[in-house]
Every structure is written in C-alpha cells, then in structure tokens.
Amino acid sequence: MVDMAVIELSRLQFALTALYHFLFVPLTLGLSFMLVIMESIYVMTDRPVWRVVTRFWGKLFAINFVLGVATGITMEFEFGTNWSYFSHYVGDIFGAPLAIEGLMAFFLEATFVGMMFFGWDRLSKRQHLFTTFMVALGSNLSALWILVANGWMQHPTGSHFNPDTMRMEVTDFGAVIFNPVAQAKFVHTVSAGYVCASVFVLGVSSYYILRGKWVAVAKRSFTVAAAFGLASALSVVVLGDESGYTLTDNQRMKLASLEAMWHTEPAPAGIALFGIPSMEGRKTLYEVKVPYVLGLISTRSLTGQVAGIDELVVKAETRIESGIKAYDAVERLKVNRGDMAARAVFEEHKLDLGYAMLLKRFMPDPRKATPADIEKAAWTTVPNVPVMFWLFRAMAGLGFFFIAFFGAAFWMATIRRFGCANGFCRLFMRAAVWIIPLPWMAIEAGWVLAEIGRQPWAIDGVLPTFLGASSLTVPQIWTTIIGFTALYGTLAVIEVRLMLAAIAHGPIEDRASGGTHSQPAHPAYAAVPAE
Amino acid sequence: MVPPIDYETLRVIWWLLMGVLLIGFALTDGFDLGVAALLPFVAKSDEERRMVINAVGATWEGNQVWFILGGGAIFAAWPFVYAVSFSGFYLAMFLVLAALILRPVGFKYRSKRPDAKWRARWDWALFVGGLVPALVFGVAVGNVLTGVPFRLDSDLRAFYEGTLLGLFHPLSLLAGLLSVAMLVLHGAAWLALKIEHGTVHDRAQRFGQIAALAAIALFALGGVMMATMGYGFRLEGAADPAGPSNPHLMTMLAAPGAWLANFSAHPWMLAAPLLGFAGPLLALAGMRARREVMAFGGSSAAAAGIIGTVGLSMFPFILPSSIDPASSLTVWNASSSHMTLFIMLLVTCVFLPIVLAYTAWAYKVMFGRVTLHDVRTNPDFY
C-alpha cells in the first residue's frame, strides 16, 4: 500500500518550490523582451535616454533573474529526488524536453546574460542588442520546452507502455513536441509573463511620474509597457489554453470540474458566472449561467458537446475494468515474457492500464477489486471542484481586467500624452502602483488550476500521482520542506528589499555599483538629468 | 522508424556523452566552485574579493548550465540512474541544491549593498556554495564505487536502506577530499590566469600548489585502496547489450577487486589514471614556473583523467547496488529506449557545437585579466 503522508508531503514540497520558482519566471520572460524593445529604440534613435531606460530595467531584471535561475535548479532535480518512480516510468519521454531545454535554451540565456550585464563597454551597440535578444529568446525557449514537458503530462501523446521495461516509451517524438496542449500552454504562459512584466514596469513608472522623479525615463517606460501589455493581455485571454480541453477524457474532466458541470448539457453548453459547487451533493447551488458561451469557447462550434462530471465518471469505470485486464496481462508477462496470449490481451487493453492503477490507492492488487471498489476509484478521477471553479473565475476575471487596464494605459500614453483634465490620469497611476501584485496572483492561480485539475493523475490517464513519489520517509521530506522554506523565505525578503532599494535609487549611476567608495562614474555611464 | 544506429552502440555513445558532460561540468563550473571555495583565503580586503568574484563574474552563469544539462541529459538518456541516484542521495542532494542556490544569489547580491557585514555574510555563502557541492559530488562518487543501498521490486520501483551518515566511509571521504582538491586546483589555476599579477594572483598560485600535491596524494591513495580493499561488481553470464532496459533480465554480482579488471583486460585504459597523475604534476610545474596557461591545462587534464578513471574502472556499471547486486544499473539495463537515445543524439549533434561556439565567443569578449582599476571604475562589475 501507499503511504499517503509521503505523497501529500511530496506534493506540498513540489507545489511550494514550483510556485516560488514561478514568482520570478514571469518577470524574466516579459522583462527580457521589454529590454529588447527599449534597447532597439536606443540603437535606432541613438538617444542616450533610452540607454538609461534599458540599463535601469536591466538592473531590476538582474535582481529578479538570479532567483529564477537558482530556484529553477531545484525544479529540475526534484523529479529525481521526490518523484523517482515518475522519473523511471516516463523519463524516456519526459526527460527529453528537459535535456533539450538545457541544451537549446538555458545555455543560450545563461551565456548571453553574462555578456548583457558585463559587455556594455566591450561590445558594439548592435552586438549588445544581439546579446539582449539572445537572453530573451533563451528564456522564452526555455519556457517552451518546460511546457512541452508539462503539456505531455496533461495530454500524453506519442508514447506507449512497454511491459519489458515496465515504463512508458516514446513512439512518435513529433507528436510529443507538437502536442496541441503544449502549444496552447506555451502561448498562454509566456503571454501571462509579458502581462506581468508590463504591469510591473507600468506600476513603477507610475510611481516615478506621481512623485515627479525621473519623469523622462518613466514616461518612456510607461509607454512601452502600455503597448506591450495591451497586446499581451489580449493574447493571454484570446489564446487561453482552454482550446485543448476537449482532447481527452481527463482534459474533459478538468473542463467539467472548473465549470462545476455535473451533467452533460445539450450543445452548446452555458457558462456559469456564479455558483457554489458542492462535492458532497454533486451539484452546484445558486448557479447563474450565460447560455451557449462555454460550448462556443471550448469546442469552437455550435454542436460540440461538453461532457459532464457524472458521465465522465461512468466512462472512467469502464476504463478501470478494461485496465484491470491489461494489469493482469502485465503481471503474467513479468513471469513469462514469451506468453503470447497475455501479450495479445495487453495490446488490446493497454491504453487503460493507468486506470487500473487508480485502485492501488485502496488495495495492493487491482485484480481483486469489487464493483464497489471500482466505483470508488472512478470517483477519485474528479478533481476538487469548488477549488477549480473559483480559481478559474479569479484567474479569468483578472485576465479581462488587464485588458481594460492596459487599454486605459495605452489611451493615456498615446492619445492623452499623460495629461487628463479631471485627474483621471493621476488616479489611474496611483491604482497602477497598487495592482502590481495582481498578475502574480493570476499566474499562480493558473498553475494551481492546471495542476490541481490534472489530479489524481501525474500523467493524465497513465500514472496516478500517488504512485509517482520516491520511497522516502516522512522525516526526510519534512527536513527538506523546512530547509527550502527557510532558505526561500530568507531569499524572498532579501530580493524584495533589494528591488525596492533599486527602485528608490532610480536610474542614476553615480558610482561604480559594486564599490564601497563614492566615486564619480566613468563618463560613459553618466545618467541623463532628471526633468 | 528504426534508428540507423544500433542500440548497443547508442548506449556506449551515451555513456561517453555522460562522461563528456561530467568532465565539461568539472572543467567549466568546476573552476567557479574552486574559486568560490578559495574566496576567503586568497582575497582579504573587499577590493581583492571583488577581483576574485569578477574573475568568474561574466561566465559562471553559463558554466553552471553544464550541471543543469548534466541532470537533464541523465534524465533523458539514463532515466533509471536519474531516478535511483537522486532519490537515494536525498538529503545529500538537498545540501547540494541549497549550496548551489546560495552561490548565484551570492554573486549577484553581494555587491548590491556597501556595508561590510552584508558582504562578509555573502562571502561565507559563496564559500559554502563552492565547497559543499565539490565535497558532496566526490562523496557521491565514492558511494557509487562501493555500491548504493537500494533494491528494485518487480515493478522496478526503488527502495533504499541507507542514511545520510552512512554515505561517509573511508573511500567516500577520500573521494570527497580528492574532488575538493581537484576543483580547488582548477579554481586556483583559473585565478592565476584571470587576475592581474599581484598579491591575489600569488596567493592563488600558492594554494594551487598545495591542492595539486593533495590531489596527487589522494589519487594515489585511492588507487592503493582499490587494489587492497577490493571493491567491484561484475556481470554474470551473457547479458544482451541491446536488450530491454530491465535489470531483472540479467545477473550482476558483487566481485571484490573487479573495478581493476578493466585495466588489465584493456591496458589502453591506463591512459586515464596516468592523465590523472600527469595533470596535477603539470599544473604544479606550471605554477612554480609562473606559466599560467600550462597550469590551467594541467588542472583541466587532472579533472578529465580522474573522472575518466572512475568511469572506465566501472564500465559497464553505472550505479551498483550494495544490498542487492542484482538490482545494479549498468549501461545495458538502465538507458532510455533505442528511439529516445537516437533522437537525443541528433539534438546533441546539432546544438552542442552551437553552444560551444557562443561560449567561446563569450570568453573571447571577456578576455583579459581583471585589475584593481576595473573593480574601482566599472559600474557593471559585481
């Protein structure tokens, strides 16, 4: 039997370290491209103020970037340390994108970032712009490969179970890379990062404008952020990753649970604006629905059906029954690899093997399951519906809010040129400072939604989460959870303080930044005077 | 699609590539670790320390990717090894991760505030970030040589019986110290190459000479322990080198002394331990003669020779089990599928040369010694 305490603690640690890592990643993804835009303007116009703009945001980028990198190391090794059966079971497919990420993306990002910070007086302007671009490209490619890996966990294509090696193996590498779920997730995730960076730049710039400090730098940054943010906010909503939700039973279950749709409705299904989903009663109370919208968004058609939770659970039962046959065949093949009859049964039922493993939560041998056990296991395929329902509404609501927010900012920067008669501009800018944390909340909500929605599976339909963990002990995992929390907590406090200090200091460069003595800067680094 | 290279060859290629990655890591990030471990000793004042830090400032980030790529490549090509070793060394891995997290943050944040206490704290963080990984990697290799206490059930799930303290025994301590000596030597050689002539440069050379002597002595002692205490495992009967990756399909036994068998069967393999001795000697001579390039070449050869010796002595074993030799992981039973190995080889052939090209460019751009003048005037320096 499985020690659920080990599973829950392993999940807790992974969730904590991943959510922490993703506090830094979105800013890296977005700010790197904004640096490219700012520096391109500098190279094209040759106006020194744009150099100051680029170097100032580059300084904030550096403070953030390093923690993204440092905490990313944990993520790569945690699969092996805490999810070793997962790593064995799917490493043949899942390891490849992680290795390619290192080779194609992370090397690019990390090698060029050194030149971006240190190369200002060793490279020509164009060469330096090129290094900045390579950093942006590398960090975004990095996201691509990580989401190819994550997308495969949500929608495991191009692979099959091999009873000789007791693991999943690749059959079609192209299908793994061009996985539609991965593609949708990539666009959605990097766009969210761009929104995050835009909100950050807009908020800090607003703070400067309100205080009348560094106005020349701040107005230019504000304008770049408004334009980039508007485009990204539109992209993050329009290209949301819902399009993949009709592909498989588990993706359908995710959609049904985040909509708290207990029963299949006639197409096109409506979307709930409000409701109180109840897991016990298996229904949603006080529901307020807008007709047709869900069917249109998720199936992109008028006739496509969105399956309900009840119907998907019934389907899971039949798949568990079929999976038990596959499981039995695998056990026979373990004894005799040449058992052709067992191999034939396995081939017929292999797609459902993972469903039989859901029973291992309740019994060591799924072949001994009663119909009641099977029904119980089938209901474990339903994720936590109220959590899904509300997280989705929080995330999507913020997504729409950002469109309006950047629409207003863009209007202010380009049409009104920062001058509004009735004080609206100042009010807006004050709000812009306060909403800086919102994109982080939306992004973390999105990740929790995606990963809670995948439960009970580590790999949808293939490997239940509770089977993926390493055979560790509870004290071992507590040790590392406490260790990571202490380390990460300390670093978070330091990071925020340094960030605030750098913002308070502003874009001046009055001395060698690392030096202990106040000295006049190298002439090339003299800042433009504040206006 | 059937890959055009046969499975056995691909497995050997990926075994070699794992060696290339480990050596690549030791040659690049290895000197960053050594430099960080030397920081409090070769540099006393703040300006001296900043010279040392900036000697790796622009390139440590890229170097560190060798470590991350090593993890990713082992995951992709040897998922079994990745799964069993990282979870088996659970708390040791946590120590390495914590140290490796402190290091980048130390490099970046130390210079953000001028006060001396703040900087002193980060100096210690950097020291820990350099020393601990170097030590733990060596201890881990020592444990791989004696076997790791794990067993596999019929689902190929791994179970462990070891503890954190159990990782420390004579051979693993020796390997840990050797690893520290080797990387400190490499770090000292890098500082001698990269820092302007003066106090720091000379201190680095002195520490480098001590490290070179220590590396030679420890490596020799390791050889003596191998010959007298008898470590090793061997394959029993005919294993199919192109068969499915499943340890239950072949027989492995503990065979004391077997780690030296490869060298007598294939004498050309003795080139690796010879390099392991010649490298530190060359580095020592280079430092005495103040020929920095020669010293750096020597310390690089030392790392390649010592790592190569371990790999060759164990072939085809990668991760033997001390409590259940039949669960041992070898080149023939722990790899990815034929298809994955082939695809990953293609990817490596395309991207590794590109990586090497732009890494070379980065070093060229940053060419030249770090001077006291630089750290006083360049606002981009740490």
Chai-1 contact restraints between the chains, C-beta under 6 A:
chainA,res_idxA,chainB,res_idxB,connection_type,confidence,min_distance_angstrom,max_distance_angstrom,comment,restraint_id
A,V66,B,P104,contact,1.0,0.0,6.0,A-B,restraint_1
A,V66,B,V105,contact,1.0,0.0,6.0,A-B,restraint_2
A,V66,B,K108,contact,1.0,0.0,6.0,A-B,restraint_3
A,V69,B,P104,contact,1.0,0.0,6.0,A-B,restraint_4
A,A70,B,I101,contact,1.0,0.0,6.0,A-B,restraint_5
A,A70,B,P104,contact,1.0,0.0,6.0,A-B,restraint_6
A,A70,B,V105,contact,1.0,0.0,6.0,A-B,restraint_7
A,I73,B,L100,contact,1.0,0.0,6.0,A-B,restraint_8
A,T74,B,L97,contact,1.0,0.0,6.0,A-B,restraint_9
A,E76,B,I68,contact,1.0,0.0,6.0,A-B,restraint_10
A,E76,B,G71,contact,1.0,0.0,6.0,A-B,restraint_11
A,F77,B,G71,contact,1.0,0.0,6.0,A-B,restraint_12
A,G80,B,Y82,contact,1.0,0.0,6.0,A-B,restraint_13
A,G80,B,A83,contact,1.0,0.0,6.0,A-B,restraint_14
A,G80,B,F86,contact,1.0,0.0,6.0,A-B,restraint_15
A,T81,B,F86,contact,1.0,0.0,6.0,A-B,restraint_16
A,T81,B,S87,contact,1.0,0.0,6.0,A-B,restraint_17
A,T81,B,Y90,contact,1.0,0.0,6.0,A-B,restraint_18
A,T81,B,M93,contact,1.0,0.0,6.0,A-B,restraint_19
A,S84,B,A83,contact,1.0,0.0,6.0,A-B,restraint_20
A,S84,B,S87,contact,1.0,0.0,6.0,A-B,restraint_21
A,Y85,B,R157,contact,1.0,0.0,6.0,A-B,restraint_22
A,S87,B,P79,contact,1.0,0.0,6.0,A-B,restraint_23
A,S87,B,Y82,contact,1.0,0.0,6.0,A-B,restraint_24
A,S87,B,A83,contact,1.0,0.0,6.0,A-B,restraint_25
A,H88,B,P79,contact,1.0,0.0,6.0,A-B,restraint_26
A,H88,B,F80,contact,1.0,0.0,6.0,A-B,restraint_27
A,H88,B,A83,contact,1.0,0.0,6.0,A-B,restraint_28
A,G91,B,F75,contact,1.0,0.0,6.0,A-B,restraint_29
A,G91,B,P79,contact,1.0,0.0,6.0,A-B,restraint_30
A,D92,B,S336,contact,1.0,0.0,6.0,A-B,restraint_31
A,D92,B,S337,contact,1.0,0.0,6.0,A-B,restraint_32
A,D92,B,T340,contact,1.0,0.0,6.0,A-B,restraint_33
A,G95,B,F75,contact,1.0,0.0,6.0,A-B,restraint_34
A,G95,B,A76,contact,1.0,0.0,6.0,A-B,restraint_35
A,G95,B,P79,contact,1.0,0.0,6.0,A-B,restraint_36
A,A96,B,A76,contact,1.0,0.0,6.0,A-B,restraint_37
A,L98,B,G72,contact,1.0,0.0,6.0,A-B,restraint_38
A,L98,B,F75,contact,1.0,0.0,6.0,A-B,restraint_39
A,A99,B,G72,contact,1.0,0.0,6.0,A-B,restraint_40
A,A99,B,A73,contact,1.0,0.0,6.0,A-B,restraint_41
A,A99,B,A76,contact,1.0,0.0,6.0,A-B,restraint_42
A,I100,B,V347,contact,1.0,0.0,6.0,A-B,restraint_43
A,G102,B,I68,contact,1.0,0.0,6.0,A-B,restraint_44
A,G102,B,L69,contact,1.0,0.0,6.0,A-B,restraint_45
A,G102,B,G72,contact,1.0,0.0,6.0,A-B,restraint_46
A,L103,B,L69,contact,1.0,0.0,6.0,A-B,restraint_47
A,L103,B,F351,contact,1.0,0.0,6.0,A-B,restraint_48
A,M104,B,F351,contact,1.0,0.0,6.0,A-B,restraint_49
A,F106,B,V65,contact,1.0,0.0,6.0,A-B,restraint_50
A,F107,B,V65,contact,1.0,0.0,6.0,A-B,restraint_51
A,F107,B,V355,contact,1.0,0.0,6.0,A-B,restraint_52
A,A110,B,E61,contact,1.0,0.0,6.0,A-B,restraint_53
A,A110,B,G62,contact,1.0,0.0,6.0,A-B,restraint_54
A,A110,B,V65,contact,1.0,0.0,6.0,A-B,restraint_55
A,T111,B,G62,contact,1.0,0.0,6.0,A-B,restraint_56
A,T111,B,Y358,contact,1.0,0.0,6.0,A-B,restraint_57
A,T111,B,T359,contact,1.0,0.0,6.0,A-B,restraint_58
A,T111,B,A362,contact,1.0,0.0,6.0,A-B,restraint_59
A,V113,B,E61,contact,1.0,0.0,6.0,A-B,restraint_60
A,G114,B,A58,contact,1.0,0.0,6.0,A-B,restraint_61
A,G114,B,T59,contact,1.0,0.0,6.0,A-B,restraint_62
A,G114,B,E61,contact,1.0,0.0,6.0,A-B,restraint_63
A,G114,B,G62,contact,1.0,0.0,6.0,A-B,restraint_64
A,M115,B,A362,contact,1.0,0.0,6.0,A-B,restraint_65
A,M115,B,V365,contact,1.0,0.0,6.0,A-B,restraint_66
A,F117,B,D380,contact,1.0,0.0,6.0,A-B,restraint_67
A,F118,B,A58,contact,1.0,0.0,6.0,A-B,restraint_68
A,F118,B,D380,contact,1.0,0.0,6.0,A-B,restraint_69
A,G119,B,V365,contact,1.0,0.0,6.0,A-B,restraint_70
A,W120,B,D380,contact,1.0,0.0,6.0,A-B,restraint_71
A,R122,B,V365,contact,1.0,0.0,6.0,A-B,restraint_72
A,D164,B,P244,contact,1.0,0.0,6.0,A-B,restraint_73
A,T165,B,P244,contact,1.0,0.0,6.0,A-B,restraint_74
A,T165,B,S245,contact,1.0,0.0,6.0,A-B,restraint_75
A,T165,B,N246,contact,1.0,0.0,6.0,A-B,restraint_76
A,M166,B,D155,contact,1.0,0.0,6.0,A-B,restraint_77
A,M166,B,L156,contact,1.0,0.0,6.0,A-B,restraint_78
A,E169,B,S337,contact,1.0,0.0,6.0,A-B,restraint_79
A,V170,B,M339,contact,1.0,0.0,6.0,A-B,restraint_80
A,V170,B,T340,contact,1.0,0.0,6.0,A-B,restraint_81
A,F173,B,I343,contact,1.0,0.0,6.0,A-B,restraint_82
A,K334,B,S154,contact,1.0,0.0,6.0,A-B,restraint_83
A,S470,B,S87,contact,1.0,0.0,6.0,A-B,restraint_84
A,S471,B,F159,contact,1.0,0.0,6.0,A-B,restraint_85
A,L472,B,Y90,contact,1.0,0.0,6.0,A-B,restraint_86
A,Q476,B,Y90,contact,1.0,0.0,6.0,A-B,restraint_87
A,T480,B,F94,contact,1.0,0.0,6.0,A-B,restraint_88
A,L487,B,A98,contact,1.0,0.0,6.0,A-B,restraint_89
A,L498,B,K112,contact,1.0,0.0,6.0,A-B,restraint_90
A,E509,B,P379,contact,1.0,0.0,6.0,A-B,restraint_91
A,A512,B,T377,contact,1.0,0.0,6.0,A-B,restraint_92
A,A512,B,P379,contact,1.0,0.0,6.0,A-B,restraint_93
A,S513,B,P379,contact,1.0,0.0,6.0,A-B,restraint_94
A,G514,B,R50,contact,1.0,0.0,6.0,A-B,restraint_95
A,G514,B,S111,contact,1.0,0.0,6.0,A-B,restraint_96
A,G514,B,F381,contact,1.0,0.0,6.0,A-B,restraint_97
A,G514,B,Y382,contact,1.0,0.0,6.0,A-B,restraint_98
A,T516,B,D46,contact,1.0,0.0,6.0,A-B,restraint_99
A,T516,B,P114,contact,1.0,0.0,6.0,A-B,restraint_100
A,A521,B,P379,contact,1.0,0.0,6.0,A-B,restraint_101
A,H522,B,T377,contact,1.0,0.0,6.0,A-B,restraint_102
A,Y525,B,P379,contact,1.0,0.0,6.0,A-B,restraint_103
